[in-house]
Amino acid sequence: MNLTTLRAISPIDGRYRKISEQLADYFSEAALIKYRVYVEIEYFISLADLKLPGLEGFDSNLLPKLRSIYTDFSESDAEEIKATEKITNHDVKAVEYFIKSKFDSLSLQNYKEFIHFGLTSQDINNTAIPYSIKLALNESYYPAITTLIEKLNTLATNWANIPMLAHTHGQPASPTKLGKEFLVFAERLAIQLKNLQQISNSAKFGGATGNFNAHHIAYPKIDWVKFSNHFVNEVLGLERAQHTTQIEHYDQFAAQCDAMKRINNIIIDLDRDIWTYISKNYFKQKIKEGEIGSSAMPHKVNPIDFENAEGNAGIANALFEFFAAKLPISRLQRDLTDSTVLRNVGVPFAHSLIAISATMRGLDKIILNEDALNADLENNWAVVAEAIQTVLRREKFPNPYEALKDLTRTNTKIDAKSISNFIDGLAISETVKAELRTITPFTYTGIF
C-alpha cells in the first residue's frame, strides 16, 4: 500500500504527519509487533537464566544474536509476521512462529518450545503496550511539554515587570503583571507533569487467568511470582500488577489518561487566554511573507495556532476520557473490547503533541503591544478603588467600601482626576492622602 499524506484518512498521518510521525515508533502496527518480539525474546532469556530442566545447555554466548532479532527488527520482519497472521488469525501467535523460525536459523530448535512458555497473549500485549507507552512518554511527550513549560517561564521572565489590567467575570479588575500570568500556566503544567510522571506503567504477567497455572504445573518448585516481578520490574522497567485476571486492569493507565487530560485542559485554558489577549490587542502577531489570514479580508492576521491547539487538545481529551472510563471495565476474567481500543492509544498522544506544537508556534509569533496594555490601564482608574478603600480600612475611616462604591459604580468615567478629587475630599491626614496619590493602575500590581 502506497499511503501518502494526501491519501491518509486521519490528519495525524496526513496534514500533521511531520509533528506526529515520531509516535509511529511506539504506536504503529509495526512498533507493536516489534515490542511483542522484544518481550518474547527477553522472557526467553530470563527463563534461560533460571537454568530450567530443558534449558540447561543453552549457550549464553548466543544472547547477542537473540537480541538482534528485535534490535535489528525491520519492516520486512513485520510484514512476514502479518502474513503469518493472515493464516493464524492471531497476532501474538504469529509473533511466536516468527521467533521460532529465527531459532531454527540459529540452530536452537531444541529450545524453541520455551518461546511463549506458559503465557497467554495478554502477557505479551499487557507488557509490550505499557512499554511502548513508557517510551512515548519519556522520549516524545515529556520533552515536548517540558519545552512548552520552559517557553512560558521565559516569557514570564521577559515580561515580569509589565503591568496589565486583569479581568474577572470579563470586567476590569485589580491589575496584575503580564509575566505572572504566564507563570500561572507554567506552574500548573509543571505540577501536573510531575503528577503524571509519578504514575507507574503497570503491566500484567501471570498466565491465562493471572495465576501462573501453566508455569506452576510444569515447574512447581520455581517461585514464579518472584521471577515475574523481576522480569517485568527490572528487565522491562515496568511495574507488575500482582493480582489480575487475564488482562491488566488498566487503572494506572486510566490515571495516566486523566493526568494527560488535565494537562490538555491547562493548555486549552492558556490558548483561550492568549486568544483573548490578542483580541484585546495586547499582543500583535508576527507577519510572515505570503501568509493569508482571511480569503476575503486582506487585513486579518488570525490567531489560528491557538485555535488549532484548542481543537486538537479537545479531540485528545475526548479519547483520553473514553479510555479512562472504558478500559478498567472487562467482563469476568476477560473480554476482547480492550484489544481494539488499545490499538488507538497513539491517537490522543498525537493530538496532544499537535496541540503542544501549535501552542508553541503561536507563542513564538506573539509580539507585546505595550501601548494597548497601558491604554487599558489608563482608561480604568476605577480599579484602584480596592486599594484606596483597603488603606482607609487600615486608618479606621468609616464605611470606606461604601464611599468608593458610590464613587465608582456610576456611568461617569473614572479617571486620574476623579480619583485625585476624591482623595482631596477625604477627612484623613495629608500623609495618608500622599500615600493614596501614589496608587495608580500601573503601580497597584501586588507582589508578583
C-alpha positions as CSV (number, residue, x, y, z in Angstrom):
1,M,0.0,0.0,0.0
2,N,1.5,3.3,-1.0
3,L,0.0,5.6,1.6
4,T,0.8,9.3,1.2
5,T,-0.1,12.2,3.5
6,L,-2.7,13.3,0.9
7,R,-4.4,9.9,1.0
8,A,-4.4,9.4,4.8
9,I,-7.9,9.3,6.4
10,S,-6.6,10.7,9.7
11,P,-4.9,14.1,9.8
12,I,-2.4,12.6,12.2
13,D,-1.0,10.7,9.3
14,G,-1.8,13.4,6.8
15,R,-1.8,17.1,7.5
16,Y,0.1,16.8,10.8
17,R,2.4,13.9,9.8
18,K,5.6,15.9,10.5
19,I,4.5,16.6,14.1
20,S,3.2,13.1,14.9
21,E,5.5,10.8,12.9
22,Q,7.8,10.1,15.8
23,L,4.9,8.3,17.5
24,A,4.9,5.7,14.8
25,D,8.0,4.3,16.6
26,Y,5.7,3.5,19.6
27,F,2.1,3.1,18.4
28,S,2.1,1.9,14.8
29,E,1.3,-1.7,14.0
30,A,5.0,-2.4,13.2
31,A,6.0,-0.9,16.5
32,L,3.5,-3.1,18.5
33,I,4.8,-6.2,16.7
34,K,8.4,-5.2,17.5
35,Y,7.7,-4.7,21.2
36,R,6.0,-8.0,21.3
37,V,9.1,-9.6,19.8
38,Y,11.2,-7.7,22.4
39,V,9.1,-9.1,25.3
40,E,9.2,-12.6,24.0
41,I,12.9,-12.6,23.5
42,E,13.7,-11.1,26.9
43,Y,11.3,-13.5,28.5
44,F,13.1,-16.5,26.9
45,I,16.5,-15.1,28.1
46,S,15.1,-14.7,31.6
47,L,13.9,-18.3,31.5
48,A,17.3,-19.5,30.3
49,D,18.9,-17.7,33.3
50,L,16.8,-19.9,35.6
51,K,18.6,-23.0,34.2
52,L,15.3,-24.8,34.0
53,P,15.4,-28.5,33.1
54,G,15.3,-28.4,29.3
55,L,17.2,-25.2,29.1
56,E,20.4,-26.3,30.9
57,G,22.5,-26.5,27.8
58,F,21.6,-23.1,26.3
59,D,24.7,-21.2,25.3
60,S,24.7,-17.7,26.7
61,N,27.1,-16.6,24.0
62,L,24.1,-16.6,21.7
63,L,22.4,-13.8,23.6
64,P,23.6,-11.0,21.3
65,K,22.2,-12.9,18.3
66,L,18.9,-13.5,20.1
67,R,18.6,-9.8,21.0
68,S,19.4,-8.9,17.4
69,I,16.1,-10.4,16.5
70,Y,14.4,-7.3,18.0
71,T,17.3,-4.7,17.8
72,D,17.5,-5.4,14.0
73,F,13.8,-5.8,13.6
74,S,12.8,-4.5,10.2
75,E,9.6,-3.6,8.3
76,S,10.0,-6.8,6.2
77,D,10.0,-8.7,9.5
78,A,6.8,-7.1,10.5
79,E,5.3,-7.9,7.1
80,E,6.4,-11.5,7.5
81,I,4.6,-11.7,10.8
82,K,1.5,-10.0,9.3
83,A,1.5,-12.6,6.5
84,T,1.5,-15.4,9.1
85,E,-1.3,-13.7,11.0
86,K,-3.5,-14.0,7.9
87,I,-3.2,-17.8,8.4
88,T,-3.4,-17.9,12.2
89,N,-5.9,-15.1,12.6
90,H,-3.9,-14.5,15.9
91,D,-1.4,-11.7,16.1
92,V,0.6,-12.8,19.0
93,K,0.8,-16.5,17.8
94,A,2.2,-15.1,14.6
95,V,5.0,-13.4,16.6
96,E,5.7,-16.7,18.3
97,Y,6.0,-18.5,15.0
98,F,8.3,-15.8,13.6
99,I,10.7,-16.2,16.6
100,K,10.6,-20.0,16.3
101,S,11.7,-19.6,12.7
102,K,14.6,-17.4,13.9
103,F,15.6,-20.1,16.4
104,D,15.7,-22.6,13.6
105,S,18.1,-20.4,11.7
106,L,20.3,-20.2,14.8
107,S,20.2,-24.0,15.3
108,L,18.2,-23.5,18.6
109,Q,15.4,-25.9,17.7
110,N,15.8,-27.8,21.0
111,Y,14.8,-24.7,22.9
112,K,12.1,-23.1,20.8
113,E,9.2,-24.5,22.7
114,F,10.3,-22.3,25.6
115,I,9.3,-19.3,23.5
116,H,6.0,-18.0,24.9
117,F,6.2,-20.7,27.6
118,G,3.2,-20.8,29.9
119,L,2.0,-17.5,28.6
120,T,-1.2,-16.1,27.1
121,S,-1.3,-13.4,24.5
122,Q,-2.1,-10.7,27.1
123,D,1.1,-11.4,29.0
124,I,2.8,-10.1,25.8
125,N,0.3,-7.3,25.0
126,N,0.0,-6.1,28.5
127,T,3.7,-5.7,28.8
128,A,4.5,-4.6,25.2
129,I,1.9,-1.8,25.2
130,P,2.8,-0.3,28.6
131,Y,6.5,-0.5,27.5
132,S,5.6,1.5,24.3
133,I,3.6,4.0,26.3
134,K,6.6,4.5,28.7
135,L,8.9,5.1,25.7
136,A,6.5,7.5,24.1
137,L,6.1,9.5,27.3
138,N,9.9,9.6,28.0
139,E,11.1,10.2,24.5
140,S,8.4,12.3,22.9
141,Y,5.7,13.6,25.2
142,Y,7.8,14.7,28.2
143,P,10.3,16.6,26.1
144,A,7.5,18.4,24.3
145,I,5.6,19.5,27.4
146,T,8.8,20.5,29.1
147,T,9.8,22.7,26.2
148,L,6.4,24.4,26.5
149,I,6.9,25.0,30.2
150,E,10.3,26.4,29.6
151,K,8.9,28.8,26.9
152,L,6.2,30.0,29.4
153,N,8.9,30.6,32.0
154,T,11.0,32.6,29.6
155,L,8.1,34.8,28.6
156,A,7.2,35.2,32.3
157,T,10.8,36.4,32.9
158,N,10.8,38.7,29.9
159,W,7.5,40.4,30.9
160,A,7.9,40.2,34.7
161,N,7.5,44.0,35.1
162,I,4.8,44.7,32.6
163,P,1.6,45.9,34.3
164,M,-1.6,44.7,32.8
165,L,-5.3,45.2,33.6
166,A,-6.8,42.0,34.9
167,H,-10.3,40.9,34.1
168,T,-12.5,38.8,36.4
169,H,-16.0,37.9,35.1
170,G,-14.9,39.7,31.9
171,Q,-14.8,43.0,33.8
172,P,-11.8,45.2,34.7
173,A,-10.2,44.1,37.9
174,S,-7.2,44.7,40.1
175,P,-4.1,45.0,37.9
176,T,-1.6,42.2,37.6
177,K,1.8,41.6,35.9
178,L,1.8,40.0,32.5
179,G,4.8,37.8,33.4
180,K,2.9,36.5,36.5
181,E,0.0,35.4,34.3
182,F,2.4,33.3,32.3
183,L,3.9,31.9,35.5
184,V,0.4,30.7,36.4
185,F,0.3,28.3,33.4
186,A,3.9,27.3,33.8
187,E,3.4,26.3,37.4
188,R,0.1,24.4,36.7
189,L,1.7,22.4,33.8
190,A,4.8,21.6,35.9
191,I,2.7,20.3,38.8
192,Q,0.5,18.1,36.5
193,L,3.6,16.9,34.6
194,K,5.1,15.8,37.9
195,N,1.9,14.0,38.9
196,L,1.9,12.2,35.5
197,Q,5.5,11.1,35.9
198,Q,4.7,9.6,39.3
199,I,2.1,7.2,37.9
200,S,3.6,3.7,37.3
201,N,3.5,2.0,34.0
202,S,1.5,-1.0,35.2
203,A,1.8,-4.4,33.4
204,K,0.2,-7.8,33.7
205,F,2.2,-11.0,33.6
206,G,0.8,-14.2,35.1
207,G,-0.6,-16.7,32.6
208,A,-4.1,-17.4,31.2
209,T,-6.0,-16.1,34.2
210,G,-3.3,-14.5,36.2
211,N,-2.5,-17.4,38.5
212,F,0.6,-18.9,36.8
213,N,-1.4,-22.2,36.3
214,A,0.8,-23.5,33.4
215,H,4.1,-22.3,34.9
216,H,3.3,-23.9,38.3
217,I,2.1,-27.2,36.8
218,A,5.3,-27.6,34.8
219,Y,7.8,-26.3,37.4
220,P,6.1,-26.3,40.8
221,K,9.4,-25.5,42.7
222,I,10.0,-22.2,40.9
223,D,8.9,-19.0,42.6
224,W,7.1,-17.7,39.5
225,V,5.8,-14.6,41.3
226,K,9.4,-13.6,42.2
227,F,10.6,-14.4,38.7
228,S,7.9,-12.4,37.0
229,N,8.3,-9.4,39.3
230,H,12.0,-9.3,38.5
231,F,11.3,-9.7,34.7
232,V,8.6,-7.1,34.5
233,N,10.0,-4.6,37.0
234,E,13.8,-4.9,36.4
235,V,14.2,-6.2,32.9
236,L,11.3,-4.3,31.2
237,G,11.3,-1.4,33.7
238,L,7.5,-1.6,34.2
239,E,5.5,-2.4,37.4
240,R,3.9,-5.8,37.6
241,A,0.3,-5.9,38.9
242,Q,0.3,-8.7,41.5
243,H,-3.3,-9.9,41.2
244,T,-5.0,-9.8,37.8
245,T,-7.4,-11.6,35.6
246,Q,-6.3,-12.5,32.0
247,I,-5.6,-8.8,31.4
248,E,-4.1,-5.8,33.1
249,H,-6.8,-3.9,34.9
250,Y,-5.7,-0.6,33.3
251,D,-6.4,1.5,36.4
252,Q,-2.9,3.1,36.2
253,F,-3.3,3.7,32.5
254,A,-6.6,5.3,33.2
255,A,-4.8,7.6,35.7
256,Q,-2.3,8.5,33.0
257,C,-5.1,9.4,30.7
258,D,-6.7,11.6,33.3
259,A,-3.4,13.3,34.0
260,M,-2.8,14.0,30.3
261,K,-6.4,15.3,30.0
262,R,-5.7,17.7,32.9
263,I,-2.6,18.9,31.1
264,N,-4.5,19.4,27.9
265,N,-7.2,21.3,29.8
266,I,-4.5,23.7,31.1
267,I,-3.2,24.1,27.5
268,I,-6.8,24.9,26.3
269,D,-7.1,27.5,29.1
270,L,-3.8,29.0,28.1
271,D,-4.8,29.1,24.4
272,R,-8.1,30.8,25.2
273,D,-6.4,33.4,27.3
274,I,-3.8,34.3,24.7
275,W,-6.5,34.3,22.1
276,T,-8.4,36.8,24.2
277,Y,-5.3,39.0,24.8
278,I,-4.8,39.1,21.0
279,S,-8.4,40.2,20.5
280,K,-7.8,43.0,23.1
281,N,-4.8,44.0,21.0
282,Y,-2.4,43.3,24.0
283,F,-0.5,41.1,21.5
284,K,0.1,41.5,17.8
285,Q,1.3,38.6,15.7
286,K,4.4,38.3,13.6
287,I,3.5,38.6,9.9
288,K,5.0,36.0,7.6
289,E,5.5,36.9,3.9
290,G,2.9,35.3,1.7
291,E,0.6,34.1,4.5
292,I,-3.1,34.9,4.2
293,G,-5.4,35.4,7.3
294,S,-8.7,35.5,5.5
295,S,-9.7,34.7,2.0
296,A,-12.0,37.7,2.0
297,M,-10.5,40.3,4.4
298,P,-6.9,41.2,3.5
299,H,-6.1,42.9,6.8
300,K,-6.6,39.9,9.0
301,V,-3.9,38.0,11.0
302,N,-5.9,35.4,12.8
303,P,-4.7,33.5,16.0
304,I,-5.1,30.2,14.2
305,D,-2.3,28.4,16.1
306,F,-4.1,28.8,19.4
307,E,-7.4,27.8,17.8
308,N,-5.7,24.7,16.2
309,A,-4.2,23.8,19.6
310,E,-7.5,24.1,21.4
311,G,-9.3,21.8,18.8
312,N,-6.6,19.1,18.9
313,A,-6.4,19.1,22.7
314,G,-10.2,18.7,22.8
315,I,-10.1,15.7,20.5
316,A,-7.3,14.1,22.6
317,N,-9.3,14.7,25.8
318,A,-12.4,13.0,24.3
319,L,-10.4,9.9,23.7
320,F,-8.5,10.0,27.0
321,E,-11.8,10.3,28.8
322,F,-13.2,7.3,26.9
323,F,-10.0,5.2,27.6
324,A,-10.1,6.1,31.3
325,A,-13.8,5.1,31.5
326,K,-13.8,2.0,29.3
327,L,-10.5,0.1,29.8
328,P,-10.8,-0.7,33.5
329,I,-14.1,-2.5,32.8
330,S,-14.0,-6.1,31.5
331,R,-16.4,-8.9,31.7
332,L,-15.3,-11.6,34.2
333,Q,-11.8,-12.7,33.6
334,R,-11.6,-11.0,30.2
335,D,-13.4,-9.8,27.1
336,L,-11.8,-8.6,23.9
337,T,-13.0,-5.0,23.9
338,D,-9.8,-3.7,25.4
339,S,-7.8,-5.0,22.5
340,T,-9.3,-2.9,19.7
341,V,-9.4,0.1,22.0
342,L,-5.7,-0.1,22.8
343,R,-4.8,0.0,19.1
344,N,-5.9,3.6,19.2
345,V,-3.7,4.7,22.2
346,G,-1.4,6.7,19.9
347,V,-4.2,8.8,18.6
348,P,-4.8,11.1,21.7
349,F,-1.0,11.1,22.2
350,A,-0.6,12.5,18.7
351,H,-3.4,15.1,19.1
352,S,-1.8,16.2,22.4
353,L,1.6,16.7,20.6
354,I,-0.1,18.6,17.8
355,A,-1.7,20.9,20.4
356,I,1.6,21.5,22.2
357,S,3.3,22.2,18.9
358,A,0.6,24.6,17.8
359,T,0.7,26.4,21.1
360,M,4.5,26.8,20.8
361,R,4.1,28.1,17.3
362,G,1.6,30.6,18.5
363,L,3.7,31.8,21.4
364,D,6.6,32.2,19.0
365,K,4.5,34.6,17.0
366,I,3.1,37.0,19.6
367,I,4.5,40.5,19.9
368,L,3.8,42.5,23.0
369,N,1.8,45.7,22.3
370,E,2.6,47.6,25.5
371,D,0.8,50.7,24.3
372,A,-2.5,48.8,24.3
373,L,-1.9,47.5,27.8
374,N,-1.0,51.0,29.1
375,A,-4.1,52.5,27.4
376,D,-6.4,49.9,29.0
377,L,-4.8,50.7,32.4
378,E,-5.2,54.4,31.9
379,N,-8.8,54.0,30.9
380,N,-9.7,52.1,34.1
381,W,-8.7,54.1,37.1
382,A,-11.7,52.7,38.9
383,V,-9.6,49.6,39.7
384,V,-7.6,51.5,42.3
385,A,-10.8,51.7,44.4
386,E,-9.9,48.4,46.1
387,A,-6.6,49.8,47.1
388,I,-7.9,53.1,48.4
389,Q,-10.7,51.5,50.5
390,T,-8.3,49.0,51.9
391,V,-5.9,51.7,53.2
392,L,-8.9,53.6,54.5
393,R,-10.0,50.5,56.4
394,R,-6.5,50.4,58.0
395,E,-7.0,54.0,59.1
396,K,-10.4,53.1,60.5
397,F,-12.1,55.5,58.2
398,P,-15.9,54.9,58.4
399,N,-17.5,52.9,55.6
400,P,-14.7,53.2,53.1
401,Y,-16.1,50.4,50.8
402,E,-19.4,52.2,50.5
403,A,-17.7,55.5,49.8
404,L,-15.7,54.0,47.0
405,K,-18.7,52.2,45.7
406,D,-20.7,55.4,45.4
407,L,-17.7,56.9,43.5
408,T,-17.0,54.2,41.1
409,R,-20.4,52.4,40.4
410,T,-21.7,55.1,38.1
411,N,-21.8,55.6,34.4
412,T,-19.4,58.5,34.7
413,K,-15.9,57.8,33.6
414,I,-13.5,57.5,36.4
415,D,-10.0,58.9,35.6
416,A,-7.0,60.1,37.5
417,K,-8.6,63.4,38.2
418,S,-11.7,61.8,39.6
419,I,-9.6,59.7,42.0
420,S,-7.5,62.7,42.9
421,N,-10.6,64.9,43.7
422,F,-12.0,62.1,45.8
423,I,-8.8,61.8,47.8
424,D,-8.7,65.6,48.3
425,G,-12.1,65.4,49.9
426,L,-11.3,62.7,52.4
427,A,-11.1,63.6,56.1
428,I,-7.7,62.0,56.6
429,S,-4.2,63.2,57.3
430,E,-2.1,64.7,54.5
431,T,0.4,61.8,55.0
432,V,-2.3,59.2,54.1
433,K,-3.5,61.3,51.2
434,A,0.0,61.4,49.8
435,E,0.2,57.7,50.2
436,L,-3.1,57.2,48.3
437,R,-1.9,59.5,45.5
438,T,0.9,57.1,44.7
439,I,-1.6,54.4,43.8
440,T,-2.2,54.1,40.1
441,P,-3.4,51.3,37.8
442,F,0.2,51.0,36.8
443,T,1.6,50.5,40.3
444,Y,-1.2,48.7,42.0
445,T,0.0,45.2,40.9
446,G,0.7,43.4,44.1
447,I,3.7,41.3,45.0
448,F,4.4,39.3,41.8
